[in-house]
């Protein structure tokens, strides 16, 4: 009689489970881990540990494996299939995450891999919680063919469905090439790390073969390129630890979804009515003299804390998240240090996207205006400055969140209108006594209006100076717009923070509805 093996007990099965989980947690091999670290990169699980509050990560489908056959895949079926998915908390608030594990198939996406991502994205949308993707993958898994491409399609579709519903944050921690790059482009924020992360549709080899141009991976699609030239990346950092800490800070400023308000903080030891006397010295009364607008914003914000978005791209306009009296606000401001603060194609695009983001997630908008106009030039006109400038105009006109504008110095022409003027729906408009609101600068206006009189004079320069002074006196004095109800109040710069905090508090319960429609047709 054959002796029967001992019965399998629950304890044995539990022991097996722990062994499998440990295999999945450790990854393919120590050699693969060492190779990852040799590139200056953390492992996927180390990244998740840095992102989430300690001990809060709950993994989903840890034991998932692919079912593909051919090209040797049937002999290599690691747990997780190269992507770790789940949820945890950031400062106590639920956040969903998926992280490519480059040690497994180079983080390449196959059918099972994509299905795991689809599931966690669906869970994030259903739960109404932010989604963070930690990207470090080699693109589509070539051995799985069109199934891998279809997997990307499912991700793109969910990115679009989640847009404006939950915050989506892409953190680039390795390569991202081909169609895979379109998922980060569909999300709200993109972070990149210098030297280790790259994004491009076609790599350097293909570029050289097609165009003859020789370029490195970082030169083509590195972090500084996308942060300062293309505008694809919103934030850039030197290392993964700093990058992920900044992601946590960003999440602390955002609501979990579009049905909630951004999380407030107690006002603390920075009173809302704090005087801002230093602004009198920071901003020159002469509209032709530059200054650093960021210092103005730091004086207004709680404790001087700002999170600037797209800091290195389109630097003639600042877009930043900050708190005033403990409440999150989105700030847009012309930056006179760069191109005199004019609006151009890139500044218009940058600002329009930021306005849309704030409006989608119930973040009040504060606009500080010191703008001489739109940038003139053939390249701007041929590049579509009309179309791109209209994007910012559309975004402001479409926004229903509280909107406050403050005119510091000059506000000329169409740029004045576009920078959230009262005529396009700003709830409150304030100005400093140094404001100059006009169709154009006094010099240009006088040359147009009095052209013949100046040209026919025996002393044209004296006549020109006289006419410039007259134009300024009649149409550009600090109270001209206030007298006509286009500015709600002219305020002392030292009371700027106090006035803005009170206005934001009053507007906290604002409710506005847009006309019933499927969606608008914004300029592209």
C-alpha positions as CSV (number, residue, x, y, z in Angstrom):
1,X,0.0,0.0,0.0
2,X,1.4,3.4,-1.1
3,X,2.0,5.7,1.8
4,X,-0.1,8.9,1.4
5,X,1.6,12.3,1.8
6,X,0.6,14.3,4.8
7,X,-2.4,16.5,4.4
8,X,-1.8,20.1,3.4
9,X,-2.7,22.4,6.2
10,X,-3.6,26.1,6.2
11,X,-0.3,26.8,7.9
12,X,1.6,25.2,5.0
13,X,-0.4,27.3,2.5
14,X,0.2,30.5,4.5
15,X,4.0,29.7,4.5
16,X,3.9,29.2,0.7
17,X,2.1,32.5,0.4
18,X,4.8,34.3,2.4
19,X,7.5,32.7,0.2
20,X,5.8,33.9,-3.0
21,X,5.3,37.4,-1.6
22,X,8.9,37.6,-0.6
23,X,9.9,36.5,-4.2
24,X,7.7,39.2,-5.6
25,X,9.0,41.8,-3.2
26,X,12.7,41.1,-3.8
27,X,12.4,41.1,-7.6
28,X,14.2,39.0,-10.2
29,X,17.7,39.0,-8.7
30,X,20.3,40.9,-6.7
31,X,22.3,41.4,-9.9
32,X,19.3,43.2,-11.5
33,X,19.0,45.4,-8.4
34,X,22.7,46.2,-8.5
35,X,22.4,47.2,-12.2
36,X,19.6,49.5,-11.3
37,X,21.5,51.2,-8.6
38,X,24.6,51.4,-10.8
39,X,22.6,53.8,-13.0
40,X,21.9,56.0,-10.0
41,X,18.3,54.9,-9.7
42,X,16.2,53.5,-6.9
43,X,14.1,50.4,-7.2
44,X,10.4,50.7,-7.7
45,X,9.5,49.7,-4.2
46,X,12.1,52.1,-2.7
47,X,10.4,54.9,-4.7
48,X,7.0,53.9,-3.5
49,X,8.3,54.0,0.1
50,X,9.6,57.5,-0.4
51,X,6.3,58.7,-1.9
52,X,3.8,57.3,0.6
53,X,3.5,57.5,4.3
54,X,5.4,54.7,6.0
55,X,3.6,51.4,6.2
56,X,0.5,52.5,4.3
57,X,1.1,50.9,0.9
58,X,-1.4,48.2,-0.1
59,X,-0.4,46.3,-3.2
60,X,-2.8,45.1,-5.8
61,X,-2.2,42.0,-8.0
62,X,1.3,41.4,-6.6
63,X,1.2,37.8,-7.9
64,X,0.0,38.6,-11.4
65,X,2.1,37.0,-14.3
66,X,1.8,37.3,-18.0
67,X,0.3,34.5,-20.2
68,X,2.2,35.3,-23.4
69,X,4.1,32.6,-25.3
70,X,6.8,32.8,-27.9
71,X,10.2,34.4,-28.2
72,X,11.2,32.8,-24.8
73,X,8.5,34.6,-22.8
74,X,6.9,31.3,-21.6
75,X,10.1,30.5,-19.8
76,X,10.2,33.8,-18.0
77,X,7.1,34.7,-16.0
78,X,8.1,36.9,-13.0
79,X,5.6,38.0,-10.4
80,X,4.2,41.6,-10.8
81,X,5.0,41.4,-14.5
82,X,7.2,44.5,-14.2
83,X,4.8,47.0,-12.6
84,X,3.8,47.5,-8.9
85,X,0.4,48.8,-8.3
86,X,-1.6,49.8,-5.2
87,X,-2.6,52.6,-2.9
88,X,-1.4,54.3,0.3
89,X,-1.5,57.7,1.9
90,X,0.3,61.0,1.6
91,X,-0.1,63.0,4.8
92,X,-3.0,60.8,5.7
93,X,-4.9,61.2,2.3
94,X,-5.4,58.3,-0.1
95,X,-3.2,58.2,-3.2
96,X,-3.0,55.5,-5.9
97,X,0.3,54.7,-7.5
98,X,1.8,52.5,-10.1
99,X,5.6,52.0,-10.5
100,X,7.5,50.4,-13.4
101,X,10.1,47.9,-12.2
102,X,12.9,48.3,-14.8
103,X,14.5,45.1,-13.4
104,X,11.8,43.0,-15.0
105,X,11.6,43.2,-18.9
106,X,13.1,46.7,-18.6
107,X,9.8,47.9,-17.3
108,X,8.3,47.2,-20.8
109,X,4.5,47.1,-21.0
110,X,2.7,43.9,-22.0
111,X,-0.9,42.8,-21.8
112,X,-0.8,41.7,-18.1
113,X,1.3,44.8,-17.2
114,X,-1.2,47.1,-18.9
115,X,-4.2,45.4,-17.3
116,X,-2.8,46.0,-13.8
117,X,-2.3,49.7,-14.7
118,X,-5.9,49.9,-16.1
119,X,-7.2,48.5,-12.9
120,X,-5.4,50.9,-10.6
121,X,-6.5,53.8,-12.7
122,X,-10.1,52.7,-12.6
123,X,-9.8,52.4,-8.8
124,X,-8.4,55.9,-8.5
125,X,-11.2,57.4,-10.6
126,X,-13.9,55.5,-8.7
127,X,-12.4,56.4,-5.3
128,X,-11.8,60.0,-6.2
129,X,-8.1,60.1,-5.3
130,X,-4.9,61.3,-6.9
131,X,-3.0,59.0,-9.2
132,X,0.8,59.0,-9.3
133,X,2.8,57.1,-12.0
134,X,6.5,56.3,-11.3
135,X,7.7,55.8,-14.9
136,X,10.9,53.8,-15.7
137,X,10.1,51.7,-18.7
138,X,11.4,50.7,-22.1
139,X,8.1,51.2,-23.9
140,X,5.9,48.5,-25.4
141,X,7.0,44.8,-24.9
142,X,7.9,44.0,-28.5
143,X,7.4,40.2,-28.0
144,X,3.7,40.8,-27.3
145,X,3.1,42.9,-30.4
146,X,-0.2,44.7,-30.9
147,X,-1.5,43.5,-27.5
148,X,1.1,45.8,-25.9
149,X,0.0,48.8,-28.1
150,X,-3.6,48.2,-27.1
151,X,-2.5,48.3,-23.5
152,X,-1.2,51.8,-24.0
153,X,-4.5,52.8,-25.7
154,X,-6.3,51.8,-22.5
155,X,-4.0,53.9,-20.4
156,X,-4.5,57.0,-22.7
157,X,-8.3,56.6,-22.6
158,X,-8.3,56.5,-18.8
159,X,-5.9,59.5,-18.6
160,X,-8.4,61.4,-20.6
161,X,-11.4,60.2,-18.6
162,X,-9.6,61.2,-15.4
163,X,-8.6,64.6,-16.6
164,X,-10.1,67.3,-14.5
165,X,-11.6,64.7,-12.2
166,X,-8.6,63.5,-10.1
167,X,-5.1,65.0,-10.0
168,X,-2.7,62.9,-12.2
169,X,1.0,63.2,-11.6
170,X,3.7,61.6,-13.8
171,X,7.2,61.1,-12.3
172,X,9.8,60.3,-14.9
173,X,12.6,58.3,-13.3
174,X,14.0,56.5,-16.4
175,X,13.5,56.3,-20.1
176,X,10.1,56.9,-21.7
177,X,10.1,56.6,-25.5
178,X,7.6,56.3,-28.3
179,X,3.9,56.2,-27.7
180,X,4.5,55.7,-24.0
181,X,5.4,59.4,-23.7
182,X,1.8,60.4,-24.4
183,X,0.5,59.2,-21.1
184,X,2.6,61.7,-19.1
185,X,1.7,64.4,-21.6
186,X,-2.0,63.8,-20.8
187,X,-1.5,64.2,-17.1
188,X,-1.6,67.3,-15.0
189,X,2.0,67.4,-13.9
190,X,5.3,65.9,-15.1
191,X,8.4,65.6,-12.9
192,X,11.8,64.7,-14.2
193,X,15.2,63.8,-12.7
194,X,18.4,65.1,-14.4
195,X,20.6,62.6,-16.1
196,X,18.5,59.5,-15.5
197,X,15.1,60.4,-17.1
198,X,14.5,61.0,-20.8
199,X,11.3,61.4,-22.9
200,X,11.1,61.4,-26.7
201,X,9.0,60.0,-29.5
202,X,11.9,58.8,-31.6
203,X,15.3,58.2,-30.1
204,X,18.7,59.6,-31.1
205,X,19.5,56.7,-33.5
206,X,16.2,57.2,-35.5
207,X,16.7,61.0,-35.5
208,X,20.2,60.6,-37.0
209,X,19.0,58.0,-39.5
210,X,16.2,60.2,-40.8
211,X,17.6,63.8,-40.4
212,X,21.3,63.3,-40.1
213,X,21.3,65.2,-36.7
214,X,23.6,63.7,-34.0
215,X,22.4,64.2,-30.5
216,X,22.6,62.4,-27.1
217,X,19.6,61.1,-25.3
218,X,19.7,63.9,-22.7
219,X,20.3,66.5,-25.4
220,X,17.2,65.2,-27.2
221,X,14.8,64.5,-24.4
222,X,16.5,65.1,-21.0
223,X,15.1,66.8,-18.0
224,X,16.5,70.2,-18.6
225,X,15.4,70.1,-22.3
226,X,11.8,69.4,-21.3
227,X,11.8,71.8,-18.4
228,X,13.3,74.7,-20.2
229,X,12.8,74.3,-24.0
230,X,9.8,72.1,-24.8
231,X,7.7,72.8,-21.7
232,X,6.8,69.1,-21.4
233,X,8.1,68.8,-17.8
234,X,6.7,71.0,-15.0
235,X,9.4,70.3,-12.4
236,X,13.0,69.1,-12.6
237,X,15.2,67.8,-9.8
238,X,18.7,66.5,-9.3
239,X,17.9,63.3,-7.5
240,X,14.9,61.0,-6.9
241,X,14.6,61.7,-3.2
242,X,14.2,65.4,-3.7
243,X,11.8,64.8,-6.6
244,X,9.5,62.5,-4.6
245,X,9.5,64.8,-1.6
246,X,8.3,67.6,-4.0
247,X,5.6,65.3,-5.3
248,X,4.3,64.9,-1.7
249,X,4.3,68.6,-1.3
250,X,2.4,69.1,-4.5
251,X,-0.2,66.6,-3.4
252,X,-0.6,68.5,-0.1
253,X,-1.8,71.5,-2.1
254,X,-4.3,69.7,-4.3
255,X,-7.8,68.4,-3.6
256,X,-8.3,64.7,-3.9
257,X,-10.8,65.2,-6.7
258,X,-12.9,67.9,-8.5
259,X,-15.7,67.6,-5.9
260,X,-13.5,68.8,-3.1
261,X,-11.7,71.9,-2.1
262,X,-7.9,72.0,-1.6
263,X,-7.0,71.0,2.0
264,X,-6.7,74.1,4.2
265,X,-4.1,74.6,6.9
266,X,-4.5,76.6,10.1
267,X,-3.3,80.2,9.5
268,X,-0.5,79.7,11.9
269,X,1.9,82.4,12.9
270,X,1.7,84.4,9.6
271,X,-1.4,86.6,10.1
272,X,-3.7,87.4,7.2
273,X,-3.5,91.1,7.9
274,X,0.3,91.2,8.0
275,X,1.6,94.5,6.4
276,X,3.7,94.2,3.3
277,X,5.6,97.5,3.5
278,X,8.6,96.0,1.7
279,X,6.6,96.0,-1.5
280,X,7.0,99.8,-1.7
281,X,10.7,99.3,-2.2
282,X,10.6,96.1,-4.3
283,X,8.6,97.5,-7.2
284,X,9.9,100.6,-8.9
285,X,7.3,103.2,-9.8
286,X,9.1,103.7,-13.2
287,X,7.3,101.1,-15.4
288,X,10.5,100.7,-17.5
289,X,12.6,99.4,-14.6
290,X,12.6,95.6,-14.1
291,X,12.2,93.8,-10.7
292,X,11.8,90.2,-9.6
293,X,8.1,89.5,-9.4
294,X,8.8,86.3,-7.4
295,X,9.9,88.4,-4.5
296,X,6.5,90.2,-4.6
297,X,4.7,86.8,-4.5
298,X,6.9,85.6,-1.6
299,X,5.9,88.7,0.4
300,X,2.2,88.0,-0.2
301,X,2.2,84.2,0.4
302,X,2.1,82.5,3.7
303,X,5.7,82.3,5.0
304,X,6.9,83.1,1.5
305,X,6.3,79.6,0.3
306,X,5.6,79.1,-3.4
307,X,5.6,76.0,-5.6
308,X,6.4,77.4,-9.0
309,X,5.0,75.4,-12.0
310,X,7.1,75.4,-15.2
311,X,9.7,77.5,-13.4
312,X,12.3,77.2,-16.3
313,X,9.9,77.5,-19.3
314,X,8.3,80.7,-20.5
315,X,9.9,82.6,-17.7
316,X,8.2,85.9,-18.6
317,X,5.2,84.7,-16.7
318,X,5.0,83.0,-13.3
319,X,2.5,80.3,-12.4
320,X,2.6,79.1,-8.8
321,X,0.7,77.4,-6.1
322,X,0.8,79.0,-2.6
323,X,-1.3,79.6,0.5
324,X,-2.8,82.8,1.7
325,X,-4.3,82.6,5.2
326,X,-3.9,78.9,5.1
327,X,-5.9,78.5,1.9
328,X,-4.5,77.3,-1.4
329,X,-4.5,79.8,-4.3
330,X,-3.2,79.6,-7.9
331,X,-1.1,82.7,-8.8
332,X,-0.3,84.0,-12.2
333,X,2.0,87.0,-12.6
334,X,4.0,88.7,-15.3
335,X,7.7,88.6,-14.7
336,X,9.4,91.9,-15.7
337,X,12.8,90.3,-15.3
338,X,12.3,88.3,-18.5
339,X,11.2,90.0,-21.8
340,X,9.8,92.8,-19.7
341,X,6.9,90.5,-18.7
342,X,5.3,90.5,-22.2
343,X,2.9,87.8,-23.2
344,X,4.2,85.6,-26.1
345,X,3.2,82.2,-27.5
346,X,4.8,80.1,-24.8
347,X,3.7,82.3,-21.9
348,X,0.1,82.2,-23.2
349,X,0.2,78.4,-23.4
350,X,1.8,78.0,-19.9
351,X,-0.7,80.4,-18.3
352,X,-3.8,78.9,-20.0
353,X,-3.0,75.4,-18.9
354,X,-2.5,76.6,-15.3
355,X,-5.8,78.5,-15.3
356,X,-7.6,75.4,-16.6
357,X,-5.9,73.2,-13.9
358,X,-6.9,75.6,-11.1
359,X,-10.4,75.9,-12.3
360,X,-10.8,72.1,-12.6
361,X,-9.7,71.5,-9.0
362,X,-11.4,74.4,-7.3
363,X,-8.3,76.5,-6.7
364,X,-9.0,80.3,-6.6
365,X,-7.0,82.4,-9.1
366,X,-5.0,85.5,-8.2
367,X,-3.5,87.4,-11.1
368,X,-0.8,90.0,-10.7
369,X,-0.5,92.3,-13.7
370,X,2.5,94.2,-15.0
371,X,2.3,93.6,-18.7
372,X,3.4,95.9,-21.6
373,X,1.5,93.9,-24.2
374,X,2.0,90.9,-26.5
375,X,5.4,90.4,-28.0
376,X,5.6,91.9,-31.5
377,X,7.5,90.2,-34.3
378,X,7.2,88.1,-37.5
379,X,8.0,84.9,-35.7
380,X,5.3,85.4,-33.1
381,X,2.7,86.3,-35.7
382,X,3.6,83.4,-38.0
383,X,3.8,81.1,-35.0
384,X,0.1,81.9,-34.2
385,X,0.3,84.4,-31.3
386,X,-3.4,85.2,-32.0
387,X,-4.4,81.6,-31.6
388,X,-2.2,80.9,-28.6
389,X,-3.1,84.2,-26.9
390,X,-6.7,83.2,-27.3
391,X,-6.1,80.1,-25.3
392,X,-5.4,82.2,-22.2
393,X,-8.4,84.4,-22.9
394,X,-10.6,81.3,-23.3
395,X,-9.3,79.7,-20.1
396,X,-10.0,82.8,-18.0
397,X,-13.4,83.4,-19.5
398,X,-14.3,79.8,-18.9
399,X,-13.1,79.7,-15.3
400,X,-15.8,79.7,-12.5
401,X,-13.5,79.7,-9.5
402,X,-13.0,82.9,-7.5
403,X,-10.9,85.3,-9.6
404,X,-9.0,88.3,-8.3
405,X,-6.6,90.5,-10.3
406,X,-4.2,93.1,-9.0
407,X,-2.6,95.7,-11.3
408,X,0.8,96.7,-10.0
409,X,2.1,99.0,-12.8
410,X,1.5,98.9,-16.5
411,X,-1.4,97.0,-18.2
412,X,-1.5,97.8,-21.9
413,X,-3.7,96.8,-24.8
414,X,-5.0,93.4,-25.4
415,X,-2.7,91.9,-22.8
416,X,-4.5,94.0,-20.1
417,X,-7.8,92.4,-21.2
418,X,-6.4,88.9,-21.3
419,X,-4.8,89.0,-17.9
420,X,-8.1,88.5,-16.2
421,X,-9.5,92.0,-16.4
422,X,-12.9,92.9,-14.9
423,X,-14.4,92.9,-18.4
424,X,-13.8,89.2,-18.9
425,X,-15.1,88.2,-15.5
426,X,-12.7,88.8,-12.7
427,X,-14.7,89.0,-9.5
428,X,-12.6,91.7,-8.0
429,X,-10.0,94.0,-9.5
430,X,-7.5,96.0,-7.4
431,X,-4.7,98.3,-8.4
432,X,-1.7,100.0,-6.8
433,X,-1.3,103.8,-7.1
434,X,1.5,103.1,-9.6
435,X,-0.9,101.5,-12.1
436,X,-1.1,102.6,-15.7
437,X,-4.0,101.1,-17.7
438,X,-4.2,102.1,-21.3
439,X,-4.5,101.0,-24.9
440,X,-0.7,101.5,-25.2
441,X,2.1,103.4,-23.5
442,X,1.9,107.1,-23.5
443,X,4.9,107.5,-25.9
444,X,3.3,105.3,-28.6
445,X,-0.1,106.8,-28.1
446,X,1.2,110.4,-28.5
447,X,3.1,109.4,-31.6
448,X,-0.1,108.0,-33.2
449,X,-2.6,110.7,-32.0
450,X,-0.5,113.7,-32.6
451,X,1.7,112.5,-35.4
452,X,1.0,115.4,-37.8
453,X,1.2,118.0,-35.1
454,X,4.5,116.8,-34.0
455,X,5.9,116.4,-37.5
456,X,4.8,119.9,-38.4
457,X,6.3,121.6,-35.4
458,X,9.5,123.6,-35.4
459,X,10.3,121.9,-32.1
460,X,9.0,118.3,-32.5
461,X,10.7,116.8,-29.4
462,X,9.3,119.5,-27.1
463,X,5.8,119.0,-28.6
464,X,6.1,115.3,-28.3
465,X,7.0,115.5,-24.6
466,X,4.1,117.9,-24.1
467,X,1.6,115.6,-25.7
468,X,3.0,112.5,-23.8
469,X,2.5,114.4,-20.5
470,X,-1.0,115.4,-21.5
471,X,-2.0,111.9,-22.5
472,X,-0.6,110.5,-19.2
473,X,-2.4,113.2,-17.2
474,X,-5.8,112.6,-18.9
475,X,-6.0,108.9,-19.7
476,X,-3.3,107.1,-17.7
477,X,-3.5,108.6,-14.2
478,X,-3.8,106.0,-11.4
479,X,-7.5,106.6,-10.7
480,X,-8.8,106.7,-14.3
481,X,-9.9,103.1,-14.3
482,X,-11.3,103.3,-10.8
483,X,-13.4,106.4,-11.7
484,X,-15.0,104.3,-14.4
485,X,-15.7,101.2,-12.3
486,X,-13.1,99.1,-14.1
487,X,-11.0,98.8,-10.9
488,X,-12.8,98.1,-7.6
489,X,-10.3,99.8,-5.4
490,X,-6.8,101.4,-5.5
491,X,-5.0,100.0,-2.5
492,X,-1.9,100.8,-0.5
493,X,0.8,98.2,-1.5
494,X,1.5,97.7,2.2
495,X,-2.0,96.3,2.7
496,X,-1.9,94.0,-0.3
497,X,-1.9,90.7,1.7
498,X,-4.6,91.9,4.0
499,X,-6.9,93.0,1.1
500,X,-6.3,89.8,-0.9
501,X,-6.9,87.5,2.1
502,X,-10.2,89.3,2.9
503,X,-11.3,89.1,-0.7
504,X,-10.5,85.4,-1.0
505,X,-12.4,84.7,2.3
506,X,-15.5,86.5,0.9
507,X,-15.3,84.6,-2.4
508,X,-15.0,81.2,-0.7
509,X,-18.7,80.4,-1.2
510,X,-18.8,81.7,-4.8
511,X,-20.9,79.5,-7.1
512,X,-21.1,80.0,-10.9
513,X,-22.5,77.8,-13.6
514,X,-21.5,77.6,-17.3
515,X,-24.1,77.2,-20.1
516,X,-25.3,73.7,-20.7
517,X,-23.1,72.1,-23.4
518,X,-21.2,69.0,-24.1
519,X,-17.9,70.9,-24.1
520,X,-16.5,74.1,-25.5
521,X,-14.3,74.3,-28.6
522,X,-11.2,76.2,-27.3
523,X,-8.6,77.6,-29.7
524,X,-5.8,75.2,-30.5
